[in-house]
Amino acid sequence: MSGAERDLDEMDRVAELGGGQERVDDQHRKGKLAARERIGLLLDQGTFNELDKFVTHRSTDLGMDRSHPLGDGVVAGYGKIDGRLVYVYAHDFTVFGGSLGEALMKKVTKVMDLALKNGAPIIGLNDSGGARIQEGVSSLAGVSEMFFRNTLASGVIPQISAVLGPSAGAAVYSPAMTDFIFMVKGIGQMFVTGPDVVKAALGETVTFEDLGGATIHATQSGVAQFMFDSEKDCLASIRSLLSYLPQNNTESPPAVEWTLPIEPDPELDSLAPAEPYKAYDIRKIIQKLVDNGNYMEVHAGWAQNVTVGFARMAGNSVGVVANQPMVLGGALDVDSSDKAARFVRFCDSFNIPVLTLVDVPGYLPGTDQEHRGLIRHGCKLLYAYCEATVPKVTLIVKKAYGGAYCAMGSKYSKADINYAWPGAEIAVMGPEGAINIIYRKEIEAAADPESMRNQLTSDYRKKFANPYVAASRGIIDEVIPPSSTRPKIISAFESLKGKSEFRPAKKHGNIQL
């Protein structure tokens, strides 16, 4: 081995230790993996090609001239997941706490640029204390360059973030601008201002976890779509998610071969109860409709009155949106409208057909929802469905009332095929409410008001709210037995593969954010 080769080997060894073995060991003591260990779990074995391995910072202020670690706090490059190209960067917390300096940000933006040029997903493994204070405005300039690229990449290539340590201050906004955020409980936190600043500004004492831990963001704020107990499970789930997604917005999602017969399933006949307001788990129906019952739920812990996620039907990727009667009766509220609208828009960006299952009693009433802006948030879902040009198939399982029916992929928000089960009800409002308004005086004057109300409600349900009324007007394309639903939906999506839909030319719409 020549002297030059020995020098290279030594530089490789030093670079791969980041801030040194002691700091790597400290990372492990905290229950965290090192940056290269994370990349090794994420990518196919032996496919990682590192870029800018020997880059160092150029700052000389505030003691920075005393240390120039190779790599400068981030490991960046490209590799493969299931044989498909991805670009990745991982903050190295052993080097200046993974803080975002000018040289570090140039490494990150380089791989983002390459991802855009080559039409491949970009994955960020975040473990950073935020902008590097010692580099001042140069650090903020580099961070802003990253934000700009997040915006350029939005809707062009999938952007995925894993939060595997702190993601604080300026470091929090890039993950927030990506499509999906994965967090690990106990080690991942996201916050704009940390506990010390909160204490100084407000006198409020709060822990890192209670301020911005995984549980908070996956169940309360809605910032994170996925939460896990371990880094290994988190990184494996990123691999699973990518299996449903195309490389970029010019491609179709990857399909898997499906050779099994697509047959009716009699078990579907008994999954939705006959009673209009009896709760049941819509996910059991979803699992019966999709291949092998595999449903990758997104945002599972937040706004649970709607469920969204990815699945396959006859080997093809689909996005699923469904009301969940187990929570708030499946009514739409502020958070569920945001959740479903964002998901529909993602699917539309990346050519993923949307299947909608409807059992919605309406928008959630009350002063709390109205004062939080239910009108503004609720119309996001309407906007998302109307804007989407991917194939859209809707099934009304039970209730479809009022404006919430319009918002849930109805015929006139341009769903391509609309089915209904025989027990479905489609109306301006529930039969009970309609009767109380239309016949209030007659019921009050009746000798037996309760009996009259029940009879009128039954008559209204039979004559006006049943799916055959909508079918007679072409609003429902077909009323189908539950057992035949899977073959019908698969056939509908197959017929829509060549769909082309006109939209007027414009710079972009102005969704109510």
C-alpha positions in Angstrom: 0.0 0.0 0.0 1.4 3.4 -1.0 1.7 6.3 1.4 -1.1 8.1 -0.3 -3.4 5.1 0.1 -2.5 4.9 3.8 -3.3 8.5 4.2 -6.7 7.9 2.5 -7.4 5.0 4.8 -6.6 7.1 7.9 -8.8 10.0 6.7 -11.6 7.5 6.1 -11.2 6.1 9.6 -11.2 9.5 11.2 -14.1 10.8 9.2 -16.2 7.7 10.0 -15.7 8.3 13.8 -17.3 11.8 13.5 -16.7 13.5 16.8 -14.6 10.6 18.1 -15.3 7.2 19.7 -16.1 8.7 23.1 -19.0 10.7 21.6 -20.2 7.8 19.6 -20.3 5.8 22.8 -22.2 8.6 24.5 -24.7 8.5 21.6 -25.2 4.8 22.3 -25.6 5.4 26.1 -28.5 7.7 25.2 -30.2 4.9 23.3 -29.4 6.4 19.9 -27.6 5.1 16.9 -24.7 6.9 15.2 -25.4 8.5 11.8 -23.7 5.8 9.7 -25.4 3.1 11.7 -28.8 4.6 10.8 -27.9 4.8 7.1 -26.8 1.2 7.2 -30.2 0.1 8.5 -32.1 2.3 6.1 -30.4 1.4 2.8 -29.9 -1.9 1.0 -26.7 -3.4 2.3 -23.6 -2.1 0.5 -25.3 0.5 -1.6 -24.4 3.7 0.2 -22.1 6.1 -1.7 -21.0 8.9 0.5 -20.4 12.4 -0.8 -18.3 15.2 0.7 -16.8 12.9 3.4 -13.8 15.2 4.0 -15.6 18.5 4.0 -14.8 20.8 7.0 -16.2 24.1 8.3 -14.3 27.3 7.6 -15.3 29.3 10.6 -12.7 30.8 12.9 -14.8 32.7 15.4 -15.7 31.7 19.0 -13.2 28.9 19.2 -14.2 27.2 16.0 -10.6 27.4 14.7 -9.6 24.8 17.3 -11.6 21.9 15.7 -12.2 21.0 12.1 -13.8 17.5 12.2 -14.1 15.8 8.8 -17.7 15.7 7.5 -18.7 18.7 9.6 -21.7 17.0 11.4 -23.6 15.4 8.5 -23.2 12.2 6.5 -24.7 12.6 3.0 -24.9 10.6 -0.2 -27.1 8.2 -2.1 -28.0 4.5 -2.1 -30.8 2.1 -2.8 -33.9 0.9 -1.0 -35.4 -2.3 -2.5 -33.1 -1.6 -5.5 -34.5 1.9 -6.1 -32.4 5.0 -5.9 -32.7 7.3 -2.9 -30.7 10.3 -1.6 -30.1 10.5 2.2 -28.5 12.7 4.8 -28.0 12.0 8.5 -27.0 14.6 11.1 -24.1 13.5 13.2 -24.8 14.6 16.7 -21.2 13.7 17.8 -20.0 16.7 15.8 -21.1 20.0 17.3 -24.4 18.4 18.3 -25.3 18.1 14.6 -25.7 21.9 14.5 -26.4 23.4 11.1 -23.4 25.2 9.8 -22.6 26.7 6.4 -20.5 23.8 5.1 -22.9 21.2 6.5 -25.8 22.9 4.8 -24.0 22.9 1.5 -23.6 19.1 1.8 -27.3 18.7 2.5 -28.4 21.0 -0.3 -26.1 19.2 -2.7 -27.8 15.9 -2.2 -31.2 17.6 -2.4 -30.2 19.1 -5.8 -29.1 15.7 -7.0 -32.4 14.1 -5.8 -34.3 16.7 -7.8 -32.1 16.3 -10.9 -32.5 12.5 -10.9 -36.1 12.3 -9.8 -35.5 10.2 -6.6 -36.8 10.5 -3.0 -34.8 12.5 -0.4 -34.7 11.2 3.2 -33.4 13.2 6.1 -32.4 11.6 9.4 -32.6 14.5 11.8 -30.6 14.8 15.1 -29.6 18.4 15.4 -29.6 21.2 18.0 -30.5 23.8 15.4 -28.6 26.5 13.7 -24.9 26.8 14.6 -24.6 29.8 16.8 -20.9 30.3 16.2 -21.5 30.8 12.5 -24.2 33.4 12.9 -26.0 34.5 9.8 -24.0 32.2 7.5 -25.7 29.3 9.3 -29.2 30.8 8.8 -28.4 31.5 5.1 -27.6 27.8 4.6 -30.7 26.7 6.4 -32.8 29.0 4.2 -31.3 27.4 1.1 -32.6 24.1 2.4 -36.1 25.5 2.9 -36.1 26.7 -0.6 -35.2 23.3 -1.9 -37.9 21.7 0.3 -40.3 23.9 -1.5 -38.9 23.1 -5.0 -39.1 19.4 -4.3 -42.7 19.5 -2.9 -44.9 17.5 -5.2 -42.0 16.6 -7.4 -40.1 13.9 -5.3 -41.2 12.3 -2.1 -39.6 13.9 0.9 -39.3 11.9 4.2 -37.9 13.0 7.5 -37.0 10.8 10.5 -36.6 12.7 13.8 -34.1 10.6 15.8 -32.9 13.2 18.3 -33.6 16.9 18.9 -34.8 18.9 15.9 -34.8 22.3 17.4 -35.2 25.9 16.2 -34.2 26.4 12.6 -33.7 22.6 12.3 -37.4 21.9 12.8 -38.8 23.6 9.7 -37.3 21.5 7.0 -38.8 18.3 8.4 -42.1 20.2 8.8 -42.0 21.0 5.1 -41.5 17.4 4.0 -44.3 14.9 3.2 -43.9 12.5 6.1 -42.3 12.7 9.5 -41.3 9.6 11.5 -40.4 10.0 15.2 -39.0 7.6 17.8 -40.4 7.9 21.3 -37.9 8.9 24.0 -35.2 10.2 21.7 -36.9 12.3 19.0 -38.2 15.8 19.8 -39.3 18.8 17.7 -39.8 22.3 19.0 -39.2 25.8 17.8 -38.1 27.0 21.2 -36.7 24.7 23.9 -37.6 24.2 27.5 -35.0 26.8 28.7 -36.5 29.5 26.5 -40.0 28.6 27.5 -39.0 28.8 31.1 -37.3 32.2 30.6 -40.1 33.7 28.5 -43.2 32.3 30.2 -42.0 30.9 33.5 -43.3 27.5 32.5 -41.4 24.4 33.3 -41.7 21.6 30.7 -39.6 18.6 29.7 -38.3 18.0 26.2 -40.7 15.1 25.8 -43.7 17.0 27.0 -42.8 20.0 24.9 -42.1 18.3 21.6 -41.8 14.5 22.0 -43.1 11.9 19.6 -46.3 11.3 21.5 -47.2 14.9 21.5 -46.6 15.4 17.8 -48.2 12.0 16.7 -51.4 12.4 18.9 -51.9 16.1 19.7 -50.3 18.5 17.3 -50.5 16.3 14.2 -46.9 17.3 13.2 -45.7 13.7 12.9 -47.4 11.0 10.8 -45.6 8.0 12.3 -44.3 7.1 15.8 -42.1 4.1 16.9 -40.5 2.6 19.9 -37.1 2.0 18.3 -35.0 3.4 15.5 -34.8 0.0 13.8 -38.6 -0.1 13.5 -38.7 3.5 12.3 -36.2 3.0 9.6 -37.9 -0.3 8.5 -41.2 1.6 8.2 -39.6 4.2 5.9 -38.6 1.4 3.6 -42.2 0.1 3.7 -43.7 3.5 2.9 -41.4 3.9 -0.1 -42.7 0.6 -1.5 -46.1 2.4 -2.1 -44.6 5.5 -3.7 -43.2 6.4 -7.1 -39.8 7.8 -7.5 -41.2 11.2 -8.6 -44.3 12.9 -9.9 -43.8 11.7 -13.5 -43.9 8.0 -12.7 -46.7 5.7 -11.5 -46.4 3.9 -8.1 -44.6 0.6 -8.2 -46.9 -2.4 -8.7 -46.4 -5.9 -7.5 -47.5 -9.0 -9.4 -51.0 -10.2 -8.3 -52.1 -13.6 -9.6 -54.7 -14.7 -7.0 -58.4 -14.6 -8.1 -60.4 -11.5 -7.2 -63.6 -13.0 -5.7 -66.6 -11.8 -3.7 -66.2 -11.9 0.1 -69.4 -12.8 2.0 -67.9 -11.6 5.3 -68.3 -8.0 4.1 -72.1 -8.5 4.3 -71.9 -8.4 8.1 -69.2 -5.9 8.9 -71.3 -2.7 8.8 -74.2 -2.9 11.3 -77.7 -2.2 10.1 -78.3 0.4 12.8 -77.4 3.9 11.4 -75.5 5.2 14.4 -73.9 2.0 15.8 -70.1 2.3 16.0 -67.8 -0.2 14.2 -64.2 -0.2 13.1 -64.0 0.9 9.4 -60.4 -0.5 9.3 -61.9 -4.0 9.3 -63.7 -3.2 6.1 -60.5 -1.7 4.6 -58.5 -4.8 5.4 -61.1 -6.9 3.6 -60.9 -4.8 0.5 -57.2 -4.5 0.1 -54.5 -7.1 -0.8 -53.7 -9.5 2.0 -55.3 -7.1 4.5 -52.2 -4.9 4.5 -53.1 -1.3 5.3 -50.3 1.1 6.2 -52.1 3.7 8.3 -50.8 7.3 8.2 -51.4 9.7 11.1 -52.9 6.8 13.1 -52.8 8.6 16.4 -54.2 12.0 15.4 -57.7 13.0 14.3 -58.8 9.4 14.5 -62.4 10.2 13.3 -60.8 9.8 9.8 -58.3 7.1 8.8 -55.9 7.5 5.9 -53.2 5.2 4.6 -51.7 3.2 1.8 -52.6 -0.2 0.5 -52.6 -2.3 -2.7 -55.5 -3.6 -4.7 -54.6 -6.3 -7.2 -51.0 -5.3 -6.7 -51.5 -1.6 -7.4 -50.9 1.2 -4.9 -53.9 3.1 -3.6 -54.5 5.8 -1.0 -57.4 5.2 1.3 -59.5 7.8 3.1 -62.3 6.7 5.3 -64.6 8.0 8.1 -64.0 6.2 11.4 -67.4 5.7 13.2 -65.5 4.5 16.3 -64.4 8.2 17.0 -66.9 11.1 17.1 -69.2 8.9 14.9 -66.9 9.6 12.0 -67.9 13.3 11.9 -65.5 15.7 10.2 -63.8 18.3 12.4 -61.0 20.8 12.0 -58.2 18.3 12.5 -59.6 15.4 10.4 -60.3 17.8 7.6 -56.7 18.9 7.6 -55.5 15.3 7.8 -57.5 14.0 5.0 -57.0 17.0 2.7 -53.2 16.8 3.1 -53.3 13.1 2.3 -55.4 13.4 -0.8 -53.2 16.2 -2.1 -50.1 14.0 -1.6 -51.7 11.1 -3.5 -52.7 13.5 -6.3 -49.1 14.9 -6.5 -47.7 11.4 -6.9 -50.3 9.7 -9.1 -51.7 7.4 -6.4 -55.4 6.6 -7.0 -57.7 7.5 -4.1 -60.3 5.1 -2.6 -62.8 6.8 -0.3 -65.1 5.0 2.2 -67.9 7.2 3.5 -69.9 6.9 6.7 -70.2 10.5 7.8 -73.0 12.1 9.9 -71.8 15.6 9.0 -69.4 18.2 10.3 -68.9 18.2 14.1 -71.2 20.9 15.6 -70.4 23.2 18.5 -68.8 26.5 19.4 -65.4 25.0 19.8 -65.2 23.8 16.2 -66.8 27.0 14.8 -64.4 29.2 16.7 -61.4 27.1 15.7 -62.3 27.8 12.0 -64.2 24.7 11.0 -65.5 26.5 7.9 -61.9 27.3 6.8 -60.5 23.9 7.6 -63.5 22.0 6.4 -63.2 23.5 2.9 -59.7 22.2 2.6 -61.0 18.7 2.1 -63.5 19.9 -0.5 -60.7 21.7 -2.3 -58.4 18.7 -2.2 -60.9 16.3 -3.7 -62.0 18.8 -6.4 -58.4 19.6 -7.3 -57.3 16.0 -7.5 -57.1 14.5 -11.0 -56.0 11.0 -10.1 -58.5 8.2 -10.4 -61.0 8.5 -7.5 -63.5 5.8 -6.5 -65.9 6.3 -3.6 -68.0 3.8 -1.7 -70.8 5.0 0.6 -70.9 2.4 3.4 -73.7 3.9 5.5 -74.4 7.6 6.2 -73.5 10.4 3.8 -75.1 13.6 5.2 -74.9 17.2 4.2 -71.8 19.2 3.3 -69.7 16.4 4.8 -71.0 14.1 2.0 -69.9 16.6 -0.6 -66.5 16.8 1.0 -65.9 13.0 1.1 -65.2 12.3 -2.6 -68.8 12.8 -3.9 -69.8 12.6 -7.5 -69.8 16.4 -7.8 -66.4 16.8 -6.3 -65.5 14.8 -9.4 -65.1 11.3 -8.0 -65.0 9.1 -11.1 -67.0 6.1 -9.9 -69.4 6.2 -6.9 -70.8 3.1 -5.3 -73.1 2.6 -2.4 -74.1 -0.4 -0.3 -77.9 -1.1 0.0 -78.0 0.2 3.6 -76.4 3.5 2.7 -78.3 6.8 3.4 -77.6 10.0 1.4 -79.4 13.1 2.5 -79.1 16.8 3.4 -79.2 15.7 7.0 -80.1 12.6 9.1 -83.7 11.5 8.8 -84.4 12.3 12.5 -83.3 15.9 12.2 -85.1 16.4 8.9 -88.4 15.1 10.3 -88.0 17.4 13.4 -87.7 20.4 11.1 -90.3 19.5 8.5 -93.0 18.2 10.8 -92.2 19.9 14.1 -95.7 21.5 14.5 -97.5 18.3 13.5 -95.5 16.2 15.9 -96.1 18.6 18.8 -99.8 18.5 18.1 -100.1 14.7 17.8 -101.7 12.5 20.4 -98.6 10.3 20.4 -95.7 12.5 19.3 -93.0 9.8 19.7 -94.9 7.3 17.6 -95.6 9.8 14.9 -92.0 10.9 14.9 -90.8 7.3 14.5 -93.2 6.6 11.7 -92.3 9.8 9.8 -88.6 9.1 10.2 -89.0 5.5 8.9 -91.0 6.8 5.9 -88.4 9.5 5.2 -85.6 7.0 5.4 -87.3 4.7 2.9 -88.5 7.3 0.4 -85.8 9.9 0.4 -82.5 8.8 2.1 -81.9 5.4 0.5 -79.2 5.0 -2.1 -81.7 4.1 -4.9 -83.0 7.7 -4.9 -79.4 8.9 -5.6 -78.9 6.1 -8.1 -82.0 7.2 -10.0 -80.4 10.6 -10.5 -77.0 9.2 -11.6 -75.4 10.5 -8.4 -74.6 6.9 -7.4 -73.3 4.9 -10.3 -74.2 1.6 -8.8 -75.7 0.1 -5.7 -73.7 -3.0 -4.9 -73.9 -5.9 -2.4 -71.0 -5.6 0.1 -69.7 -9.0 -0.8 -68.9 -7.8 -4.4 -67.1 -4.6 -3.3 -63.5 -5.7 -3.8 -63.9 -6.9 -7.4 -66.0 -3.9 -8.2 -63.4 -1.4 -6.9 -60.5 -3.2 -8.6 -62.4 -3.2 -11.9 -63.2 0.5 -11.5 -59.5 1.5 -10.9 -58.5 -0.7 -13.8 -60.9 1.1 -16.1 -59.5 4.5 -14.9 -55.8 3.8 -15.6 -55.9 6.0 -18.8 -57.7 8.8 -17.1 -57.0 12.3 -18.4 -58.8 15.3 -16.9 -58.7 19.0 -17.8 -57.9 21.8 -15.4 -57.5 25.4 -16.3 -54.0 26.8 -16.6 -52.9 28.7 -13.5 -49.8 29.4 -11.4 -51.4 27.6 -8.4 -54.7 27.6 -6.5 -55.2 29.4 -3.2 -56.2 26.7 -0.8 -57.5 28.0 2.6 -54.4 27.3 4.7 
